[in-house]
């Protein structure tokens, strides 16, 4: 009798273990599939981006048509662990080639206006910089949330999720001072930035966004830490 009960308990434990393992495999598989499809979609969009940039380069009148869109982040608008919420701070995304109000001279990725492309060779990052700040945009790519816009003088802040699966800014923790970041804007200009500082900041600290770049081009990357309690901030300056 005792052996029978013991055997049943072991059977139940084994079944539970199998279910847990299958669940984990499905979760990991879906995560890897999402990462693969995201990278594939970015690669597929490259031709469209390059074609748009070539057209912009051949039409100098559009290169000078740069607009800045200003919005105010409110605590009840976006609740996101990767983005600091500051109700007294304006976010800016430089909208080149006509801005968000021009349908003929804007480039869209999955329905969002594109401002440029970011590449970080060390972590195999290549994503398109989106203009719109929203939860959906942050699930789609990385987003310009503050500053003058890609490759403009001043500090441009780029936010990306840490999905802990290698996509977006998941591997920013592996970056070090001296590593290079490349930003290509819609005029076709590709600027090299070098990381000068990386540190952990409180989730409410937005001081890095308004830092003085001394009249030079600079970028700041922001994402949440692996435990989602703080933010990993990276500064990079034009080389």
C-alpha positions in Angstrom: 0.0 0.0 0.0 2.8 2.4 1.0 4.7 1.6 -2.2 1.6 2.3 -4.2 1.1 5.7 -2.7 4.8 6.5 -3.0 4.7 5.5 -6.7 1.6 7.8 -7.3 3.4 10.8 -5.7 6.4 10.2 -7.8 4.2 10.0 -10.9 2.5 13.3 -10.1 5.9 15.0 -9.5 7.2 13.6 -12.8 4.2 14.8 -14.7 4.5 18.3 -13.1 8.2 18.4 -13.9 7.5 17.4 -17.6 4.9 20.2 -17.9 7.2 22.8 -16.4 10.0 21.7 -18.8 7.7 21.8 -21.8 6.5 25.3 -20.7 10.0 26.6 -20.4 11.0 25.2 -23.8 8.0 26.8 -25.4 8.8 30.1 -23.7 12.4 30.0 -24.8 11.4 28.9 -28.3 9.0 31.8 -28.7 11.5 34.3 -27.3 14.2 33.1 -29.8 11.7 33.1 -32.6 10.7 36.7 -31.8 14.3 37.7 -31.7 15.0 36.1 -35.1 11.9 37.6 -36.8 12.8 41.1 -35.4 16.3 40.9 -36.8 15.0 39.6 -40.1 12.4 42.4 -40.4 15.1 45.0 -39.8 17.3 43.4 -42.5 14.4 43.4 -44.9 13.8 47.1 -44.2 17.4 48.0 -45.1 16.7 48.3 -48.8 13.8 50.7 -48.2 15.9 52.8 -45.8 18.9 52.9 -48.2 16.7 53.8 -51.1 15.0 56.6 -49.1 18.4 58.0 -48.0 19.7 57.9 -51.6 16.6 59.8 -52.7 17.1 62.3 -50.0 20.8 62.8 -50.9 19.9 63.4 -54.5 17.3 66.0 -53.4 19.2 68.5 -51.2 16.1 70.6 -50.6 14.6 67.9 -48.4 17.8 67.6 -46.3 17.4 71.0 -44.8 13.7 70.5 -44.0 14.2 69.4 -40.4 11.5 69.9 -37.8 11.4 69.1 -34.1 8.3 67.6 -32.5 7.8 68.4 -28.8 5.5 66.4 -26.6 5.2 66.2 -22.8 5.4 62.8 -21.0 2.7 62.4 -18.5 2.7 59.7 -15.8 -0.7 58.4 -16.9 0.3 58.1 -20.6 3.1 55.6 -20.5 4.1 53.2 -17.8 7.3 51.6 -18.9 10.2 50.3 -16.8 12.7 51.3 -19.5 11.6 55.0 -19.7 11.9 57.6 -17.0 8.7 59.5 -16.4 9.1 63.2 -15.7 6.0 65.4 -16.0 8.1 68.5 -16.2 10.3 67.4 -19.1 9.6 67.7 -22.8 10.7 64.9 -25.2 11.8 65.7 -28.7 12.3 63.7 -31.7 13.9 65.3 -34.7 11.8 64.5 -37.8 13.8 64.9 -40.9 12.7 65.3 -44.5 9.4 66.9 -43.8 8.5 65.8 -40.3 5.6 63.8 -39.2 3.1 66.0 -41.0 4.5 65.2 -44.4 3.4 61.9 -46.0 5.5 62.3 -49.2 8.8 62.8 -47.4 8.6 60.5 -44.4 9.9 57.0 -44.0 7.8 54.5 -42.0 8.7 51.3 -40.3 5.6 49.3 -39.3 3.6 52.4 -39.3 6.0 54.6 -37.3 8.0 57.5 -38.6 11.7 56.7 -38.9 14.4 59.2 -38.0 17.5 57.1 -38.7 19.4 53.9 -37.9 21.6 52.9 -35.0 24.3 50.3 -35.2 26.4 48.9 -32.3 28.8 46.3 -33.7 29.9 44.9 -30.3 26.4 43.8 -29.5 25.2 43.1 -33.0 22.6 45.9 -32.7 21.0 47.4 -35.8 17.6 49.1 -35.4 15.7 51.9 -36.8 15.1 55.0 -34.7 11.5 55.8 -34.3 10.0 59.2 -33.7 6.8 58.3 -31.8 7.0 57.7 -28.1 4.5 55.0 -27.1 4.4 51.5 -25.7 3.7 50.1 -29.1 6.7 52.0 -30.6 9.0 50.7 -27.9 7.9 47.1 -28.7 8.7 47.7 -32.4 12.1 49.3 -32.2 14.2 51.8 -30.3 12.8 55.4 -29.9 14.2 58.9 -29.8 12.6 60.3 -26.6 14.5 63.5 -26.1 16.8 66.0 -27.8 17.5 67.6 -31.1 17.3 64.4 -33.2 19.9 62.0 -34.9 23.3 63.6 -35.6 22.2 67.0 -34.5 24.3 69.1 -32.1 23.3 68.4 -28.5 22.2 65.3 -26.6 19.8 62.9 -28.3 18.3 60.3 -26.0 17.5 56.9 -27.4 15.4 54.4 -25.4 15.1 50.7 -25.9 13.6 47.8 -24.1 15.7 45.2 -22.2 13.9 42.0 -23.2 16.8 40.0 -21.8 16.9 38.0 -25.1 19.6 39.8 -27.0 17.2 42.1 -28.9 17.0 45.9 -28.7 19.1 47.1 -25.7 19.2 43.8 -23.9 23.0 43.6 -24.2 23.9 47.2 -23.4 25.4 46.0 -20.1 28.2 44.4 -22.2 29.2 47.8 -23.7 32.3 49.6 -22.4 34.0 52.9 -22.7 35.6 53.2 -26.1 33.1 51.0 -27.9 31.6 52.6 -31.0 28.0 53.4 -31.9 27.0 54.5 -35.4 24.0 56.7 -36.3 22.8 57.2 -39.8 20.3 59.9 -40.3 17.8 60.4 -43.2 20.2 62.7 -45.1 22.6 59.7 -45.4 25.1 61.1 -42.9 26.7 58.4 -40.8 28.3 59.7 -37.6 30.6 57.6 -35.3 30.1 58.0 -31.5 32.4 56.6 -28.8 31.1 55.5 -25.4 32.5 57.7 -22.7 30.5 56.7 -19.7 28.1 54.0 -18.5 26.4 53.8 -15.1 23.3 52.8 -13.2 20.7 55.5 -12.4 17.6 55.7 -10.4 14.4 55.2 -12.4 13.4 58.8 -11.7 16.7 60.3 -12.6 16.4 62.2 -15.9 19.5 64.4 -15.5 21.4 62.6 -18.2 18.9 63.7 -20.8 19.7 67.4 -20.3 23.4 67.0 -20.0 25.7 69.6 -21.8 27.6 68.2 -24.7 29.7 71.3 -25.1 28.3 72.2 -28.5 29.0 68.8 -29.9 26.9 65.9 -31.1 26.1 63.4 -28.3 23.8 60.5 -27.6 22.5 58.8 -24.5 21.1 55.3 -24.5 18.7 54.3 -21.7 17.2 50.9 -20.8 16.2 49.1 -17.7 18.6 46.9 -15.7 18.0 43.1 -15.7 16.0 43.4 -12.5 13.9 46.3 -13.8 14.6 48.3 -10.6 17.0 50.9 -12.1 18.2 52.1 -15.5 21.4 51.6 -17.4 22.6 54.8 -19.0 25.3 55.1 -21.7 26.8 58.3 -22.9 28.6 58.5 -26.2 30.2 61.5 -28.0 31.0 62.1 -31.7 34.5 61.0 -32.6 
